[in-house]
Each structure stands twice: as C-alpha cells, then as structure tokens.
Amino acid sequence: MYIKIYKQADKTTLIKRVQTYQKQLQRTIYYSLKVGESTQQLPSKVIQYNPTTEVTRIKNKSISQHTNGNGIHQQVNYYKQPNKRVIYDSTNCLNPQINRSSSNRIKKIHSVTSHNYECFLQNLEDHSRNNIVQNEITTSNEINEGKRLFTENKLEEALKVFQNYLNKYGLNPEALYISGLCYMSLDQEEKYIEQFQTLIKIFPTFKRTVYMYLALAFRKNNNINDAINVITLGINQFNRYFEALIFRAKLFLKQKNYDKAIKDYNSAMQINSRKPICYVGLSDCFKQTNKIYQAIEELNKAIELEESSKQKYILLKRFSIYLDIKDFEKAKQDINLLLEICQNDSEVYYFKGILMQKQKQLQDALLSFEQSIKLNSEKKPVTKSLYEIVKIKIEQNDYYSAQHELDRASYLDVDKTQLQRFELFVGGAIYLMKRKFEDGTHLLTEMITKNHQSDNLKFQAHQYRAYGYFCLSKYNLANQDLELYQETLLEKASLYNKLICHGIIKYEDNELDQSKREFLQAHKILPNKIEPLFYQAIILIKRYCSSLEKMSEENRIKYLKEALDLLEMAAKICEQSNLLFYKGILHFALGNLDQSALDFEQAIEKSEDNQAQHYYVRGLLQCQRQLFKQAVNDFSICLSLDQNHPESYLNRYKLLTMIGDVETAYLDLKKYVDLKEQYTINYHTVGILYFLIGAYEEAIQAFNNCKTLQGQYEKVKVLIYGKELNLALNELTIIIEEMQNQEAIIDKQVLTILKETSLQISTKILEDSINAIIKIQKSQQEGLIFRQSDIYFYKGLFYTYLQQYSKAKQCLRYSYDLKEKETKKSRNTSLINSNSLEDFDFNNKTYNIYEHLYNCAILDVIIGNLEEAFETLALLYEHLTQIEFRVQLQIFMELLRDDLQDTPPEEEFQKIQEFQLFPQQNRLCSIYPSIQLPLKKYSVQIKMSFCLPMVEFLSQPILFDEQLLQKISPKVVENKPEAPWIKRSSDGVIFTDNIQFIDDLDLQSTVRKEETEETQQEVDNLQDENEISKLKEKLKLDDFITKKLNSILQQIEE
C-alpha cells in the first residue's frame, strides 16, 4: 500500500529493502484497514490551507529550541512581532532523545474565540518557509540535506531531495511530513493534503499536528464532516489532546450539534479546568440553545479565571447577551467595566453607542459613535460607528446629513465597502428629492442589485425606487417593487402609492370599476391628497368619451357633471394649477363659459411656468365668447411658448381669415401643414382652408392628396369656382369611371349642357338641352354641384332663348321656391358660403333674390305684362340699398314708362343700347347672348343675370375641442405620488427626527445579527493580546466632539 519500488543496481539489495518495508507495513495493516474507509473518501482538493486557532501566544524561541521539542506534546504556536506574524511548529516527536519533562515542553495552547481562529488561519496562510521548522533530523544525509534546504526556504530544491528519497527508499514519515510542509508553503493544497492523508494512514502516531493541519484544510473548504472525522482520528491517537477537543467542539457548534460540542468542552475541561476558553465555549452552546442564564454563568466563571487585563472579550460576550435580552442595566454595568479596562478603545465606545441606541437615547448614541471615531484605535469599530451614525440619519430621513457623514469616509481610516450600500441609497434618495428621477432610480437599482441580504434598508430602497418609477410614469416597474412586500409592512406613503399605481394600471387596461375602487381606497388612506379625486374624475371623463354611440347626450352629460363635482372637491383641498385647468375644461364642455374663463385665469396665475396649452384652450374659449381679438392674442402667446403647436396656427388662421388678414392667415396655414405629420394631415380640411383665402392652387393640390370621393369632388368645385369648366369635366369623368357615382353623372351632364349652350345658341341645341334636363328631372335626382333649383333655372333660361317665355317664367319661379328650401337646409348643415338669397352678393351662386326679381321682370316686359313688371321692379327698388343700383334701376323704369307714351323718344334714353343692372364680368351670364326687348320707341337689349351654382364646403368653425377630453388621462398630468420620506399628521407634513422602531423590519435586524457574529469574533480575538492598556477613569468626551454633535442634533430637532 502506497509503496513504490524502484529498480536498483543491485537486485539483492532491492529485495532486502522490500522485505524490510513489508514488515513495517504489517505493524500498521490493522490500522489501515480500520481507518482507510473514513479517510480515503476525503476530498483530494481544498481551496486554501487554514491553520487552527487552538493556539496561544508564546515567547519566541530560536530554531534550535523548536527543533529539539518533545515528541508527543506537539503544539502549533504563534506570536506577534512588530509588523510581522511568525508561525512555529514548536513540537517534535521524532527525536526520542529529547527530555519530555514539562520544563522542556512548550506550553499547551488553547482556543479563545472563533475570531482568533480566523486570525490564526490567515496567519498560517501567510507564513513563510523560514517560520516552519522541522523538529526531527534523521541520520540520513539526504533527509538532513532536505531539511537544510527547507530551513533556507529553498522549497523546490527540498522537494526534489525528498521525492528522490521517497523514490529510492519508499515511504518515510519525515520525508512525507516535510514535503507536505513544502507544498503547504507553496500553496499547492491538493498535494499537501495528499501527503498528509498518506502520512496519517501509514504512520498514524507520527505527529499530531498533521491531523490539525488536515482538519483545518477541510474546514476552510467548508467540509465540516470531513474535518470532524480527521480531528476525531487525531483525538483517538493522542490522549488528552486539549486543542483537538476544543477545535472539534467548535466544529460541532458550527453544525449546531450542541450536545456533542458541550461534551467536548467538558472533556477539555477535565484536561485543564483553568482554561477560560472551555467556559466561553460552553456559554456559546448554552446561548444557542436559549439557555441564557447558564450562558451568563459560564461567562462569569471564565471572567474569574482570566486575568483582568484580558477580560475584554469575555465581558463583551456577556454584554452582547444582556443586550439581546434587553437587560440594559447590566449591559451598562459591563460597558462601564470595559471603559475602566479599555479607556481609549474605539470598540468599547462603539458598543456603548449600540446600548444607547437600543435604549432610544439617540443623542448619547451619536456621541458615543463620534467618540469611537475620534479615538480611532481600530479600523473595524470606527467603520461600524460611522455606519451606525449614517443609519440613524437615514432613519430620521435626514439624507443630507447622512451624505455629510458618508463624505467623512474619504479621510477616515474605514472600510468603505461597508458603507457602499449606504452611499448608493442616500445618493439615490437625494436625487429623488431633487426630482432627478432617472439618476435616483439608477443608484437605487445598483444598491438593490449589490445588496443580496434582505433588510430594512433594501426594503426602503424598493419603496423609494417605486416612487421614482411612479414619477417617471413607469407604473408596472413601480408596482413590481411594491408587490415584493405585504401591504401590512408598507409605510403609509408607499401603501398609498401602491393603490394609486394599481388604479392607473387598471385604468390603462380599461378595468374602470376596479380602477375606481383602488382610487377610493387611496383617498381613504390620505383624504387630503387631491390625486385620488382627480383620477376618479378621469374615469368618468373616459366613460363620457366612450359612450358617444351608446347613450343619449343627456345621460352622457351626467358623467361630466359627476367628474366636475370631484374636481370641485379636490379644488377645496388645494387649488393646484393643473386641477383648475382641467376643471375649466369641464366647465367649457358643459357650456359654463364664464366659470371656465375664471378657472383658466386662476390656473395661469398659479402655474409656476407659463404653459402653452393653457393659452391655447383659453383661446378656444374666447372664440366661443365672441372675443376674437383676445382669442388671437391667446393663440399668439401659445405659439410664443411653443412654436410647434399646430392647432394654435390653425385656429389663429381661422380668426385672421374672419378679420381679413389673408396674408398672415396664409402663413399660419402653411406652418400648420408643415408641422402636421403627413399621415395625420386632413387634406380635405386643408384644401377648404386654402380655398377660403383664395389659394386655389394649394387647395387643388391638397384635394389631390385626399384620395376620397369627397376630396375629388371638392377639387371639381374649386375648378368650377375658377371657371375651369373643361378641367372640371375631366375630373368628373374620372370620378364616374372610378366610382360610377350618380351625382357625378348628373353634374357632368348639366355642366356639359352649359358648355355647349354657351358656345352656340341654336334651336336644336336648346331643345336637346331641355330634353336632357327633363330626363334628369324625371329621375328625381340631382348632382352634388347642380341642385334641382339650378337645373330648373337653366331650363327656364333655355326656354327664354326659345322664346317660350311663359314656361321660362314658370321655371324661374319654381327654381326660386326650391332655392329657398335648399338655403334653409344648408344653414342647418353648417356649410361655408351658405349665405341667404337676400345677401347682396353676386359671386359663387346661381342668383340671389335681387337677380330673381330682375329676371322675372324682364320676362314680364317681353311677354307684355308691364303692370306686373312694374310691380316687380318697384319691389326690387325698395329692397335695393345701394344708391348706384337704385339709380340705374330708376332709369330703366323711366325708360319703360316713356316707351309707353306717345311722345318723341328722349335723347337720353336713345343712347341706351344695352341695359345692365347687376355685374356680369366673369359670370356665366356674360357669355350668353343679349335679348331684344319689344319696345316701341327704343332699341334696347338686355341679359338675364345669373352664374354657376354656389360652391359649398363644410364650415370650419372654432368650437370646443373634444380631443381635450379624450386626451385627459393619468399621463397628461404630472405624477405626484406621496414621497416616502414625508411624514403626515393631522396638522400637516412633518419632516420628522423621530426614529420609528419596528421589530420585524428594524434596520438593525439583519445587520445586528451580522454584528453579533462579528462581535463574537472580535471579542474572541482579544484573548491573544499580549498587553492591555492600563486602567483609567471613565473616558470623557472632549469639548470639540461634544459641541459638534450637540449642534448637529439641535439642527435636526429644529
């Protein structure tokens, strides 16, 4: 087993060597069979070597002293030199000549605390070859040479020597042991574990420290069971192995196997009952099994046995127990004892601060933490003191003071990594306070990601980040943070924010009833907040907008009225600018124009900044109040605040068109078109607007972009208005070919008739035209441009040229009756240019009432019904208000009267060859021939007055914009959830200094557990200190620290 036989020059010598080692193996075969199973399964590799803590400090000895140590009482010891730790193997079991009397032995060591254990582990990891001394030198020259190289720190060369030796002569305990130490020094963990495993299998009683080295390696790798198995083998091989019992007890304690741990501590106590470490260990076991008073009793025994200068670690353990059971009076007594022993110790003042903090004496706690920092005797307690100060500031929501304390870390000797999560949290909170939400949520996310433990700080970070997400309208992310905790655990502000967040999410999912319930619940939690009322109003507004086709207008209005009531309630709580603005919109929608104007005025006054939307909506309101100049002014202010507000350009264009500023109106319309994205432009509306200001080319281009029948027809109207009849006919032909539209067919037929008759008047053409019109009338249809009234008029015109005057007059009268009905209908449909027949306008219409009377009078004159003609002309004269037209009409009437007299013709009348009362230029009547009046004395020609039909477009008035209601949602207003750092009471907002302790969610909860563990390690470490500071009186705080802290606390209270 584990024997390697190599060929030698002399075969006989080789056989003898084999026989010798076979005998040696026979003596150990039983042990190998017994323990082989338990050891061969041990891991072949561990992370890093870790030495035992079962050590005590001893005075430094020379290398020769350590190499001559006793064999069976092996001890691993270390002592502390300035700036250097030295580790020694002070035992030697290979030299039987050494006297084993107690005078030559190194004092047995004992373990003190788990912290000492960790320190010793680190010390052994850092040891150098010069600090490990082989205690046994064989007579072999090769062994001696290997030892020499080992002591000179020539590890690689020493390993070669020992490997050659093992290859030549087989297994040797010295060679295995020292080569294992070489590998240990070279941090080749896998190899030294293999060496030590082989050593304890083949030579189990060679050296007891081997078991300790191997067990420590397993423990370092967290293989506790393997470590226990190995150290148990060592205990079985070596009687009264005090250090191994202490070490195994600690392993059992780590496994929470308290009964076995207690048994080992009692066994160690039987070996040496004067060692305080035994009682301290028992105290740890009793404390873990909740036998608090037994734990205290064991610590009392340990204190009696320990020197007064070394009692610090034990007193701190007892102090921690008193602190845990909230026996503050006895804890205070222990702190006072510690202050007598360790007068200038930062750690003691740190724990004093913890005691004051537990007793909610925050001022005293802060003073103690500050004194700990001032003394600066150790890095760790100073770090923890600064940690506690920052934590108190956070609990008081005093983040700027917390940031100031964190800044001190830049010049203090502290572990900055311990404060990193505070730095991230405080920085994030301050960013949120400054409304830099992106930066704040980023820092809080980093803090949450790096902080894997769940404590109150992380809990607060989630609440603060949820607030930041809420302000950024990231409702789902905010909800995810708040959903991590039960509602009973959330602070009032966060619970309120969670309900508001849920309500908004449900609103966006169109679950309006559930959304309303969430807002109602939020209102109950914080009844003085306006947001829940505002969001409930938004739900009602959405119901109003979505019920357009489902409910009557009367029932729909109820939603707006209820929403307005909610906003009125909110306004009583706080007349906030946005609230007043949207309240004004509801008044506007309901027709309460004066109240709406008042709300807008107050909203503008209370707004921190001028809002373009405020002036835009007030401009719309001014239009409804017929205050057009004020409306133009409001739209202009809106555009000065937001040059890219298209609706303001559009509405100002309409107003400028009304007051005749066509040039500016044209520029506004062009800007509106430029701002609107191509897919959102209503080209039909744009074309109409261009038409209204005479921009016909732009209107035609806009209608070209409108790919609908209505758009194409509007283009035909513009062409007809511009007397581009051929182009209009072409467009009508396209419409007919593409859409087979019946109205287009009729419009094309009538337009074609007018074109033909205007070019040539002949009986055939007139008769064909009349027949075509009769055919249209029989179908009882009309075009979109040429209505029935227009068709009858043109039919009467053609009868006139056929000299069928009675039929012509009948058609004109029937046309007028229809025209009156059509005019009334056009008024109801809000058409542009739908001026009445009474309007004295001769553009863009077939005729008006003045022209109708004039045309009928002409026919009566031709027929010979002069009496009726004079009555018609007299009626026309009465209605005319323009002097020039009245004069011309009077001349015409006098001419007709003179023609009836048997007197010579008047020279003045003879000069009149063609009479024209109304304008004819650029009108359809101008291209038709004149008609000779049948007069006796005078030769006068006359034309009927008419034109092409009126080109009608839908009107574009400035009305209440329904989009204002449809766009109201939680996202259109600034999100203002409740800030988690704000405390509220019946008296208002409180920026509190009070710390509210919650047992389950105390910021100290998880952190304190860590501190307790660290405390135990720290106090355990104190047993290895060589000297303790002399006793002094209670340390008093210097004046500088006292004044500084008092000023800070006074500012907090204020």
Salt bridges, closest charged atoms under 4 A:
GLU118 OE2 - ARG219 NH2 3.79
GLU125 OE2 - LYS220 NZ 3.70
GLU142 OE2 - LYS168 NZ 3.72
GLU145 OE2 - ARG148 NH2 2.44
GLU152 OE2 - ARG148 NH1 3.07
GLU152 OE1 - LYS154 NZ 3.45
GLU174 OE2 - LYS147 NZ 2.74
ASP264 OD2 - ARG248 NE 2.75
ASP284 OD1 - LYS317 NZ 3.02
GLU298 OE2 - LYS301 NZ 3.71
ASP324 OD2 - LYS287 NZ 3.65
ASP334 OD1 - ARG318 NH2 2.71
ASP345 OD2 - LYS312 NZ 2.38
GLU347 OE1 - LYS312 NZ 2.96
GLU370 OE2 - ARG408 NH1 2.68
GLU378 OE2 - LYS312 NZ 3.87
GLU388 OE1 - LYS391 NZ 2.80
GLU388 OE2 - ARG1008 NH1 3.71
GLU405 OE1 - ARG408 NH1 2.62
GLU438 OE2 - LYS474 NZ 3.87
GLU446 OE2 - LYS450 NZ 2.87
ASP455 OD2 - ARG421 NH1 2.69
ASP481 OD1 - HIS462 ND1 3.10
ASP481 OD1 - ARG465 NH2 2.67
GLU483 OE1 - LYS498 NZ 3.79
GLU483 OE2 - HIS502 NE2 2.81
GLU487 OE2 - LYS498 NZ 3.84
GLU491 OE1 - LYS983 NZ 3.79
GLU508 OE2 - LYS971 NZ 3.49
GLU511 OE1 - LYS506 NZ 3.43
ASP513 OD1 - ARG543 NH2 2.41
GLU531 OE1 - LYS529 NZ 3.64
GLU553 OE1 - ARG556 NH1 2.73
GLU568 OE1 - LYS583 NZ 3.54
GLU568 OE2 - HIS587 NE2 3.29
GLU575 OE1 - LYS606 NZ 3.85
ASP594 OD1 - ARG625 NH2 3.55
ASP599 OD1 - LYS583 NZ 2.97
ASP599 OD2 - HIS587 NE2 3.75
GLU601 OE1 - ARG618 NH1 2.78
ASP634 OD1 - ARG618 NH2 2.87
GLU647 OE2 - LYS676 NZ 3.56
ASP668 OD2 - ARG652 NE 2.71
ASP674 OD2 - LYS670 NZ 3.76
GLU714 OE2 - HIS684 NE2 2.76
GLU714 OE1 - LYS717 NZ 3.42
GLU731 OE2 - LYS715 NZ 3.10
ASP768 OD2 - LYS764 NZ 2.85
GLU782 OE2 - ARG787 NE 3.16
ASP790 OD1 - LYS819 NZ 2.60
GLU851 OE2 - ARG923 NH1 2.63
ASP860 OD1 - LYS809 NZ 2.33
GLU868 OE2 - LYS809 NZ 2.77
GLU868 OE2 - ARG813 NH2 2.67
ASP898 OD2 - LYS937 NZ 2.95
GLU974 OE2 - ARG435 NH2 2.79
GLU978 OE1 - LYS529 NZ 3.21
GLU978 OE2 - ARG984 NE 2.31
GLU1011 OE1 - ARG1008 NH1 1.76
GLU1014 OE1 - LYS384 NZ 3.47
GLU1018 OE2 - LYS384 NZ 3.94
ASP1020 OD1 - LYS317 NZ 3.52
